[in-house]
Amino acid sequence: MNQSPKWKFAIMVWLAIYPAITLLTYLIGDYIKNLPLPLKTLIMTGILVPLMIFVLLPILRKVMGNWLNK
């Protein structure tokens, strides 16, 4: 199995995480803004990590598969 170059994988992760963080901040930012930073981070990562692993990265792997493996 060919492994994607790390820089291509990094771009794919960035393409998933940037809009996800932006949208999540837009959607829940006002609700969590007064919480302590560790709690805000816990909430954000608790949503974003599963979203990345189970939804966004698999979709992007399918869409970008040819490019990733070149």
C-alpha positions, 0 to 999 in steps of 0.5 A: 500500500502506498502511503501519501506524502505527509505534505499532501495529507497535511493539506487534506487535514487542513481542508477539513479542520479549518472549515469545521473549526470555523463553523463550530465556532460560529455555531456554539461560540456564543454558548461557550465563550464564558467557560474556562479555556480548558472546558471550551477546548474539551467541548470543541475537540470532543466534537471535532475529533470524531467529526474529523475521523469518522466523517470529514477525512473519509469523505476527503480521502475518497474525493482526493484519493487519486491526488493523495496517492500520486 
